[in-house]
Amino acid sequence: MGKKVEVVSCVSGTTSLNLPELRLIKVWNNKGAKNLIDREQLAEAFYEPGVEYLFTHGILFIKDAELRQELGLEAAPEENEATANVIVLSDAEIDDYLNKKQ
């Protein structure tokens, strides 16, 4: 086993990865739940249908910026300066902005 990376759930429901052929079975029960996954296993899992979808649509998030770049989930900062301007909002802040009357 190699280096482990932290994967965090970004949704309030239960999310799971169940890939027995890769010996990768993980469950995130709520928003903010964290699991450590072997870096090589996660890279292999991206070849399985649906796994990439979980990450590209914001259901799961990989904490390791280098791995996100290797997997094509985001561009390197020098290639795309827009990623440096990302603002992380809490659920309450998102709700306020979406429901703000103009």
C-alpha positions in Angstrom: 0.0 0.0 0.0 1.2 3.5 -0.9 0.4 7.0 0.3 -3.1 7.6 1.6 -5.2 10.6 0.5 -8.2 12.1 2.4 -11.5 12.1 0.5 -14.4 14.2 2.0 -18.1 14.0 1.3 -19.6 17.3 0.1 -23.3 16.2 0.3 -25.6 15.6 3.2 -26.7 12.1 2.2 -24.8 8.8 2.3 -22.3 8.2 -0.4 -20.3 5.1 -1.1 -17.6 3.6 -3.3 -18.1 -0.2 -3.7 -15.4 -1.6 -6.0 -14.7 -5.2 -4.7 -12.3 -5.9 -7.6 -10.1 -3.1 -6.4 -10.7 -4.0 -2.7 -12.1 -0.5 -2.3 -15.2 -0.2 -0.2 -15.8 3.1 1.5 -18.9 4.8 2.9 -19.4 8.5 3.8 -22.5 8.9 6.0 -22.9 12.7 6.0 -21.5 15.9 4.8 -17.9 16.4 6.0 -17.3 12.7 6.6 -13.7 11.7 5.7 -12.1 8.5 4.5 -8.5 7.7 3.8 -7.9 5.9 0.4 -4.8 4.6 -1.1 -3.6 7.0 -3.8 -3.0 4.2 -6.4 -6.4 2.6 -5.7 -8.2 5.9 -6.2 -6.4 6.5 -9.5 -7.4 3.0 -10.7 -11.0 3.6 -9.5 -11.3 6.5 -11.9 -11.5 3.9 -14.8 -14.7 2.5 -13.3 -18.0 3.9 -14.5 -19.5 6.5 -12.1 -16.4 7.1 -10.0 -15.2 10.2 -11.9 -18.8 11.5 -11.8 -18.7 11.6 -7.9 -15.7 13.9 -8.0 -16.5 16.1 -11.1 -20.0 16.9 -9.8 -18.8 17.8 -6.3 -20.2 14.8 -4.4 -16.7 13.8 -3.1 -13.6 15.9 -2.8 -10.0 14.9 -2.8 -7.9 17.0 -0.3 -4.6 16.4 -2.2 -4.3 19.2 -4.8 -1.5 17.3 -6.6 -3.7 14.2 -7.1 -6.6 16.3 -8.3 -4.3 17.8 -10.9 -3.0 14.3 -12.0 -6.6 13.0 -12.3 -7.6 16.0 -14.4 -10.1 17.4 -11.9 -8.4 20.8 -11.8 -5.7 22.7 -13.7 -2.4 23.6 -12.1 -2.5 27.0 -10.5 0.0 28.5 -13.0 -2.2 27.2 -15.9 -5.5 28.6 -14.4 -5.4 31.6 -12.1 -9.2 31.3 -11.6 -8.7 28.5 -9.1 -6.9 30.9 -6.8 -10.0 33.0 -6.5 -12.3 30.2 -5.2 -14.3 31.2 -2.1 -15.5 28.3 0.1 -19.0 29.0 1.6 -20.9 27.4 4.4 -24.4 25.9 3.8 -25.9 29.0 5.6 -23.9 31.4 3.4 -25.0 29.5 0.2 -28.6 29.6 1.3 -28.3 33.4 2.1 -26.9 34.2 -1.4 -29.4 32.0 -3.2 -32.4 33.4 -1.4 -31.2 37.1 -1.2 -33.8 39.5 -2.6 -32.4 42.1 -4.9 
